[in-house]
Amino acid sequence: MTRDHDPAAQADAAWTAFRQRLADHLATMVDGAELVVSYVDLTDSDLPPYVDVLSADGGLVLTAASDAFLPDESPLTVEQVDLLVGLGWLPPDVDVDRQGFELEVPQREADRAAVLLVRTLSEVHGVPHPAFLDAEGLEINGPIVAVATEPGASDEAESPDDAAAHAFVMPMTVTHLEELVEAALGAVFPDVRHDEEGDIPLRSGHSVLFVRVRHDRPAVELFAHVVLRPTDPDRLPLELGLLNRDQELWRFHALDDRVVMSYELVTTPFAAQQLLHVVHRFLADVDDVAADLVARVGGRRFLEAVRARRTSPAPVVDDELPIVGLLELCHLGRPRTRAVAELFDHDRSAIIRQIIRIRSGQQHCDGHDEDVVLTALRKALRLVSDGRESGPVAVPSRPRTVQPSLLADDDLDEDTLDLGWPA
C-alpha cells in the first residue's frame, strides 16, 4: 500500500501540518490571548477533552483537562494520567490551586508547546485526526482561494463557509459521499457538472482534473490524463519512475496510450476543506507537470487532443478594433461581460470568429493569459445568445481508471466497513 493510499500515513501528514500551523499561531500570540483546542468527538459531550493555551508575560501557560473538567462517566484512566505526567505535565495540586494538568514554557519554544499539545490530544485522548478538533480554524488547512476553471464561470466565486463550519462528516453510503463532494466543490467552482461517467471535470489550462467517488471503498479519486499518445514510449518508464520518486503527493502510471496522474483521498471522515485543499493543489500542478512530460516524451496534453481535430482553418476578420478594445479593458482589470458584448456590437458571429482566431493562433493576446481573454469572450457570447446556457466542457472519451482495492481480497468480509460500500 502506497503512502497516498494509507489512512495512517494521511493522518500523520495531517497532524504534522496542524502542528506547524499551531506552532506559528502560538509564536505570534499577543499578551493575554487565549487558544482552546478541544476534541469534538461523536458523543457531542459538553465537557470534551481539551488543552488551553494562555499567552502571558512572554510565556505560554498550557492547561490540559483533568477529571475536574471531564464528564463524571469518563474520568481519566491510570494509563492516561501516567502518559500526561510522562509528557511533562504537572498534575493537579490543590495546595497551589492547580486544578488541571499545567505546564509553562517560554513563547520562543512555541514548537515544543505545539508538539506537547498534539501528543496530548492524539496519544492521551485518542483523537484520530485534526478534523476532529475545534481549534478556532487552525484544524483546517488554511483559506481556499476560489478559482474559476470552467468557461462561463461566474465573476465572483463563493468561499465554502459551510464546509469550514462543519469540519468533518462521516459518509454512510456512496450516494451520501457523492452529495458531500458535489456540495463542497459547488461552493467554490460555479456550475459543477458531471460527465457521462459521473465524474466531475475541472479544467486547468490544457489539462482536466476528474473527481470521482469510489464505489468500492469510502474514498474520492482525483485523476488526470496528463499526456495522450506519447511518441517516445521507451523513455516513458524512466520518466514515470522519476515522477513517482520526486512528487510528494501524486502518483503516475501508464494506461494504454496515456499517462495518468492520480491521488486518492480517504473519506472516513469526510472533510470538505481537506478535499478542496487537495483539489486546488492538483489544479495548480497538473498542467505544468503535463507540459514538462510532453516536452520529454512527446504526445499531447488532454485538451490539446481536442483542438487537433480541426479540419479547416478559422476565418480571418479584417476589423480588429473590438479585440484591441477588449485587451485594453484587460489591462484595467477583469472586463465586464456587458462591456465586452458592446465592443462587438452584440454580434454573436463576430464573437465566435474572435474566439476561433485566438484558439487557432491567428490572434495574440498582448501578453494576457489566453484563457482569461477567452473566458471574457465566452461570457459575452452567452449574454448575446438570448440567455442560452452553454453546455459542459467537451472532453475526449477515456478508458475507465481502475485502482486496486485498499484491502487484500482475503481481508474483505462483511465487517470490514459498514458504511454502505459493498464488501
C-alpha positions in Angstrom: 0.0 0.0 0.0 1.4 3.4 -1.0 1.6 6.3 1.4 -1.1 8.1 -0.6 -3.5 5.2 0.0 -2.6 4.6 3.6 -5.1 6.2 6.1 -2.5 6.1 8.9 0.1 7.9 6.7 -2.5 10.5 5.7 -3.4 11.1 9.4 0.3 11.5 10.3 0.7 14.1 7.5 -2.4 16.0 8.7 -1.1 16.0 12.3 2.3 17.4 11.0 0.6 20.2 9.1 -1.7 21.0 12.0 1.3 21.1 14.4 3.1 23.5 12.1 0.1 25.9 11.9 -0.3 25.6 15.7 3.3 26.5 16.4 3.1 29.5 14.1 0.0 30.7 15.9 1.4 30.2 19.4 4.6 32.1 18.4 2.6 35.2 17.5 0.0 35.3 20.3 -0.1 38.7 21.9 -0.1 39.0 25.7 -3.4 38.0 27.2 -4.5 36.0 24.1 -6.0 32.5 24.7 -6.5 29.5 22.5 -8.6 26.4 23.4 -8.2 23.2 21.4 -10.9 20.6 22.1 -11.8 17.2 20.9 -15.1 17.3 19.1 -16.0 13.6 19.4 -19.1 11.8 18.2 -20.8 11.9 21.6 -21.2 15.7 21.5 -20.2 15.9 25.1 -20.5 19.2 26.9 -17.2 18.5 28.6 -14.8 17.3 25.9 -11.0 16.8 26.5 -9.1 20.0 25.7 -5.9 21.9 26.1 -6.0 25.6 26.9 -3.1 27.9 26.0 -2.8 31.4 27.5 -0.1 33.9 26.5 1.2 35.9 29.4 4.5 37.9 30.1 6.4 36.3 27.2 5.4 32.8 28.1 2.7 30.2 27.2 0.7 28.7 30.1 -0.8 25.3 28.9 -3.6 23.6 30.8 -4.9 20.1 30.0 -8.2 18.9 31.2 -8.3 16.9 34.4 -11.1 14.9 36.0 -12.5 18.2 37.4 -13.3 19.3 33.8 -14.3 16.0 32.3 -17.7 14.1 32.5 -18.1 12.1 35.6 -18.7 9.0 33.5 -15.5 9.4 31.6 -12.7 10.1 34.1 -9.0 9.8 33.1 -7.6 6.2 33.4 -4.5 5.4 35.3 -2.7 4.9 31.9 -3.8 8.3 30.7 -2.6 10.1 33.9 0.8 8.3 33.5 1.1 9.4 29.9 0.3 13.0 30.9 3.0 13.0 33.6 5.4 11.3 31.2 4.9 14.1 28.7 5.9 16.6 31.3 2.6 17.9 32.6 2.4 18.9 36.3 -0.6 17.0 37.8 -3.4 18.9 39.7 -2.5 20.1 43.2 -5.0 21.8 45.4 -2.2 23.2 47.6 -1.1 25.5 44.8 -4.6 26.0 43.3 -3.8 23.9 40.2 -7.0 22.2 39.1 -5.8 20.9 35.7 -2.6 19.5 34.3 -0.4 22.5 33.7 2.9 23.5 32.1 4.6 26.8 31.3 7.1 27.3 28.5 8.7 30.4 27.0 6.9 31.7 23.9 10.1 31.2 21.9 9.6 27.5 22.5 6.2 27.5 20.6 7.3 24.5 18.6 7.7 22.5 21.8 4.3 23.6 23.1 2.7 22.6 19.8 4.3 19.1 20.0 3.1 18.7 23.6 -0.5 19.8 22.7 -0.7 17.4 19.7 0.8 14.4 21.6 -1.6 15.1 24.5 -4.7 15.1 22.3 -3.7 12.3 19.9 -1.9 9.9 22.3 -3.6 10.5 25.6 -7.2 11.3 24.4 -7.1 9.3 21.2 -8.0 12.0 18.7 -7.7 10.2 15.4 -7.3 13.2 13.0 -7.1 17.0 13.3 -10.5 17.1 11.6 -12.0 16.0 15.0 -10.6 19.1 16.7 -12.2 22.5 17.4 -9.1 24.8 17.2 -10.7 28.1 16.1 -9.9 27.4 12.4 -6.4 26.0 12.8 -7.6 22.5 12.3 -8.5 23.4 8.7 -5.8 23.7 6.0 -5.9 27.5 5.6 -8.1 29.6 3.4 -9.1 28.3 0.0 -8.8 30.6 -3.0 -11.7 30.2 -5.4 -10.5 29.7 -9.0 -12.9 29.8 -11.9 -11.8 26.8 -14.0 -14.8 26.3 -16.3 -15.6 28.6 -19.3 -18.5 30.8 -18.3 -17.9 30.6 -14.6 -19.3 33.5 -12.6 -17.3 36.6 -11.9 -17.3 36.1 -8.2 -16.7 32.7 -6.6 -18.0 31.9 -3.2 -15.9 30.7 -0.3 -17.1 27.4 1.4 -18.3 28.8 4.7 -20.5 25.9 5.4 -17.6 23.5 4.9 -15.5 25.4 7.4 -18.3 25.4 9.9 -18.7 21.6 9.6 -15.2 20.3 9.7 -16.0 16.6 9.2 -18.9 14.3 8.3 -19.0 10.5 8.4 -20.4 9.4 5.0 -22.7 6.4 5.4 -23.3 5.4 1.7 -21.8 6.0 -1.7 -24.7 8.4 -2.5 -24.1 10.3 0.7 -20.5 10.8 -0.2 -21.3 11.9 -3.7 -23.6 14.5 -2.3 -21.0 15.8 0.1 -18.4 16.0 -2.7 -20.7 17.9 -5.1 -21.7 20.3 -2.3 -18.1 21.0 -1.4 -16.9 21.6 -5.0 -20.1 23.6 -5.9 -19.3 26.1 -3.1 -16.1 27.1 -4.9 -16.4 26.1 -8.6 -19.5 27.6 -10.3 -21.7 25.4 -12.5 -20.3 22.0 -11.3 -21.3 19.3 -13.9 -20.9 15.5 -14.2 -19.7 13.9 -17.4 -21.1 10.7 -18.9 -19.2 8.5 -16.4 -20.5 10.5 -13.4 -17.1 12.2 -12.8 -16.8 16.0 -12.1 -14.3 17.6 -14.6 -12.4 20.7 -13.6 -10.2 22.4 -16.1 -6.6 23.7 -15.6 -5.0 25.2 -18.7 -4.9 22.4 -21.3 -5.5 19.7 -18.7 -8.6 18.4 -16.9 -8.9 17.0 -13.4 -11.6 14.5 -12.9 -13.1 14.0 -9.4 -14.7 10.6 -8.8 -16.3 9.0 -5.8 -15.2 5.3 -5.5 -18.0 2.8 -5.3 -15.9 0.0 -3.8 -14.4 1.9 -0.8 -15.0 5.2 1.1 -12.6 7.4 -1.0 -12.5 10.1 -3.5 -10.2 9.6 -6.5 -8.6 12.6 -8.3 -7.0 11.8 -11.6 -6.0 13.4 -14.9 -4.8 12.1 -18.2 -1.7 14.3 -18.5 -0.2 13.0 -21.7 -2.0 11.4 -24.6 -0.1 9.2 -27.1 3.5 9.7 -26.0 5.8 9.4 -29.0 8.8 8.1 -27.0 7.5 5.1 -25.2 11.0 3.8 -24.5 11.7 6.8 -22.3 8.4 6.7 -20.5 9.2 4.1 -17.8 12.2 6.2 -16.7 10.2 9.4 -16.6 7.4 7.7 -14.6 9.9 6.4 -12.1 11.4 9.9 -11.6 8.0 11.5 -11.2 6.9 8.9 -8.6 10.2 9.4 -6.8 10.1 13.2 -6.7 6.5 14.1 -6.5 5.3 14.4 -2.9 1.6 13.8 -3.4 0.8 12.5 -6.8 1.1 9.0 -8.4 1.9 8.4 -12.1 1.3 5.3 -14.2 0.8 4.4 -17.9 -2.7 3.3 -19.0 -3.0 2.2 -22.6 -1.9 5.2 -24.7 -1.8 7.8 -22.0 -0.2 8.8 -18.7 -2.4 9.1 -15.6 -1.7 11.4 -12.6 -3.8 10.4 -9.6 -4.4 10.8 -5.9 -6.9 9.0 -3.6 -8.3 10.8 -0.6 -9.8 8.5 2.1 -13.0 10.0 3.4 -13.6 8.5 6.8 -14.3 11.1 7.9 -15.0 13.4 5.0 -13.7 17.0 5.5 -14.8 19.5 2.8 -11.8 21.8 3.3 -9.4 18.8 3.0 -10.9 17.9 -0.4 -10.8 21.5 -1.6 -7.2 21.8 -0.5 -6.1 18.7 -2.4 -8.2 19.8 -5.5 -6.5 23.2 -5.6 -3.1 21.6 -5.2 -3.8 19.2 -8.0 -5.1 22.0 -10.3 -2.0 24.1 -9.6 0.4 21.3 -10.5 -1.3 19.2 -13.3 -0.8 21.4 -16.3 2.8 22.2 -15.6 3.5 18.5 -15.0 1.8 17.7 -18.3 3.7 20.3 -20.3 7.0 19.1 -18.9 6.3 15.5 -19.6 5.1 16.2 -23.1 8.4 18.0 -23.7 10.3 14.9 -22.6 8.2 12.0 -24.1 6.1 13.7 -26.8 2.4 13.4 -27.2 -0.3 16.0 -26.3 -1.9 17.4 -23.2 -5.6 16.4 -22.7 -7.4 19.3 -24.3 -4.7 19.8 -27.0 -6.0 16.5 -28.4 -9.4 18.1 -28.8 -8.0 21.0 -30.7 -6.0 18.7 -33.1 -9.3 17.5 -34.6 -9.9 20.8 -36.5 -10.1 20.1 -40.3 -10.3 23.7 -41.6 -8.7 27.0 -40.7 -10.6 29.6 -38.8 -11.8 32.6 -40.9 -9.9 35.8 -40.5 -11.7 39.0 -39.7 -10.5 42.3 -41.0 -11.7 44.6 -38.3 -9.5 44.1 -35.2 -10.9 47.1 -33.2 -13.1 45.0 -30.9 -10.3 42.7 -29.8 -8.0 45.7 -29.3 -10.6 47.2 -27.0 -11.0 44.0 -25.1 -7.3 43.8 -24.5 -7.2 47.4 -23.3 -10.0 46.5 -20.8 -7.9 43.5 -19.6 -5.1 46.0 -18.8 -7.5 47.7 -16.4 -8.7 44.5 -14.7 -11.3 41.9 -15.3 -13.6 43.2 -18.1 -17.3 43.3 -17.5 -19.4 41.0 -19.7 -21.8 43.6 -20.9 -18.9 45.9 -22.0 -17.3 43.1 -24.0 -20.6 42.4 -25.7 -20.9 46.1 -26.6 -17.4 46.1 -28.1 -18.6 43.5 -30.6 -22.0 45.3 -31.2 -23.7 42.3 -29.7 -22.8 40.4 -32.8 -22.8 36.7 -32.0 -20.9 35.7 -35.1 -18.2 38.3 -34.6 -17.6 37.0 -31.1 -17.4 33.4 -32.3 -15.0 34.4 -35.1 -12.7 36.1 -32.5 -12.7 33.0 -30.2 -11.7 30.9 -33.2 -8.9 33.3 -34.1 -7.4 33.2 -30.6 -7.6 29.4 -30.3 -6.1 28.9 -33.8 -3.2 31.2 -33.0 -4.2 33.9 -35.5 -4.7 36.5 -32.8 -2.3 37.2 -30.0 -3.5 38.4 -26.6 -0.9 41.1 -26.0 0.7 39.3 -23.0 -2.6 38.5 -21.3 -3.4 34.9 -20.3 -5.2 33.4 -23.2 -7.8 31.6 -21.0 -8.7 34.9 -19.3 -9.5 36.6 -22.7 -11.3 33.5 -24.0 -13.4 33.4 -20.8 -14.4 37.0 -21.3 -15.5 36.3 -24.9 -17.5 33.2 -23.9 -19.4 35.2 -21.3 -20.2 37.9 -23.8 -21.3 35.2 -26.3 -23.7 33.7 -23.6 -25.1 37.2 -22.9 -25.9 38.0 -26.6 -27.3 34.5 -27.3 -30.6 35.3 -25.6 -29.5 33.8 -22.3 -28.9 30.3 -23.6 -26.6 28.5 -21.2 -23.5 26.9 -22.6 -23.1 23.1 -22.3 -20.4 21.3 -20.3 -16.8 21.3 -21.3 -16.3 18.8 -24.2 -13.7 16.3 -23.3 -12.5 13.2 -25.2 -13.6 9.8 -24.1 -11.2 8.0 -21.9 -10.8 4.5 -20.5 -12.2 3.8 -17.1 -9.5 4.2 -14.4 -9.3 1.2 -12.3 -7.4 1.3 -9.0 -6.7 -1.7 -6.8 -8.6 -2.1 -3.5 -7.1 -0.8 -0.3 -7.5 -4.2 1.3 -6.4 -7.6 0.1 -9.1 -9.9 -1.1 -8.5 -12.2 1.9 -9.2 -9.4 4.2 -12.6 -8.4 2.8 -15.7 -9.5 4.7 -19.0 -8.0 5.8 -17.4 -6.5 8.9 -14.7 -4.6 7.0 -16.6 -1.4 6.6 -20.2 -1.0 7.5 -20.8 2.3 5.7 -22.8 1.3 2.7 -20.0 0.2 0.4 -20.1 -3.4 -0.9 -17.6 -5.6 0.9 
